[in-house]
Amino acid sequence: MKRIPIGADDFKSLILSCGYYVDKTRFIKDLFDTALLVKVQLFTRPRRFGKTLFLSLLKAFLEPNYKDKSDLSEHEKIFKDLDIFKDKEFCDEFMGKYPVISLNLKEGYSTASYEDSLTRLKSAMSDCATKLSFLNVLPLSTYDRQSYESIKNNDFTVTSLRGVL
């Protein structure tokens, strides 16, 4: 029997744990269709309405397997029973093809202290930068490369990144 996920905000975990999910994957295609008309998408919904879960869905759909970009087996496992998977042409063009920079500010939340929150947020930024190792081959400016390396190595202060973030 499937469980009802209360407060779930990670799409991949939700699907892999066989939780109930109301299929909203067709909105991915809608989002891409409207992206041609507008530069910015703003998701305004009340609290607990699935904004973070939808962004997690987008990440799971778009993000490649960084170890082997041609391996889409995990994507297929996750999306095979969902509406978006029926649109083969769209999936071939977008599924697993684009790196995603995703930083959830909840990862920095701490009631202990401001310093603890900052440490957690810096660690989340470092983890995110580490996943994006393909940036090493891009022609970045010296300043951008140093900034990227300092974030990846968790060796930065917030003030040292002015102009980058």
N, C-alpha and C positions, 0 to 999 in steps of 0.2 A: 504494500500500500504506500502510495506517495505521501510525503509529508507536506504540510502547508508551511512555507517558509515565512516567518514573521521577521521583518527587519532585514531581510537578505539584501545585500547590495553588490554581490559579486556574481555576475551572470554565469561564468564558467563553473564555479563551485555549485551553484544552484542546479544547473543542468546535470552535472556529473554526479550529484548526490540524489538525483531522481526526485527533486522537489517539484511541486506543481508550478507551472509557469503559463501565464496567459500570453500566447504568442503575439509579440509586437514586432517581429522581425521585418514585416513588410514596411514598417516606418523607416527602415534603413534606406530603402530605395526611394521613398518619398523625400527623405532628407537630402539625398544626392540629387534628386530632380529639382528641388527648390534651391540647392546650392548654386545652380547656374544663374539664378535670379538675384540672390542676396549674398553679401559677403559674410555676414555674421548670423548665427543661429542663436536665439535666446530661448532657453527652456524655463518657462515660468509655470510652476505648478505648486500646489500647497505642499507642506511638509509631508513626508511619508507617501509620496505619490509616484515613486519610482524613477526619479531623475538620475540618481547615481546608478541604479540598476541598468537604465537604458544606456548611459555612457559606458558602463562596463560591457554591455552587449556590443556596442560599437567597437570597443577595443578588442574584444574577443573575435569579432568578425574581420576586422581590418589588419590586425597585427600579425606579422609573419612569424613563422617558427625561426627564431634567430640562429639556431644551430644548423638548420637545413631548410632554406627558403622554398625549396621545391616540395617539401613534405607537408601536405595539407591533411594528413590523416586525423589529427586532433580536431581541426576545423570540421571535417566531415562527420566525425563522431558527435560533435556538439550540435551541429546544425542540420543533420540529416533528416530529422523529423519535423523541422520547422518550415514555415511558409517561404522564407527567403531562399531556401535550398532548391525550391522548384524552379527558380529563375536561373538556369544554368549559365546563361550569357552574363548576367550581372555578377554571379559568383565567380566566374572565370576572370572577370575584369577586376574585381575588388577584393574578394575574400583572400586574406592572408598576404596581401600585396603591399601594405603601407605601414611603415613604422608609426607607432603611436606614443606620444608623450602624455602620460597620464599621472597626475599627482593629486591624490585625494587629501585635502587638508585635514580630514579626520585623523589621518596618520600622525599628525603633529599634536593632537589633543592630549593634554595632561592637566590634571587638577593640582599636581604637585607644585609646579613653579613655572614661571616664564622660561627659565633656562632649560628645564626639562622638555617643555614644548618645543623650544628652538632646536634642541638636540635631536628630538624625534623627527622633526621636519627636515633637518639637514640630512639625517640618515635616510629618510624616504627619498630625498632628492638624489642622494648618492646612489641608492639602489636603482633608481630610474635611469640615471646617467650611465651606470654600468651596463644595463641592458642595451644601450644604444651605441655599442662599440663600433658600428659602421661609421660613426662620425669621425673616427680616426683616419679614414681615407678621403674625407672631403677636404677641399681646399679652404680651410678656415684661416682667418687672420690670426696673427700671433696672439693677440689679446683674447679672441674667441677660443682658441685652442687652450690657452692657459686657464681661462675661466672654466672650460669644460673639464679639463684635467683636475682642477681644484675641487669642482663639484663631485666628480667621480671618486676622488680620493678622500672626500669629506674633510677637506683641508681648506675651508673658506669661512669668511664671516659674511654676514648679510651686507654690510657696507662695502665689502670688496667686490660685490657683484652689481653695483649700481650701473645702470646702462645695459646690463645683460638681461635682467629679469624684467 
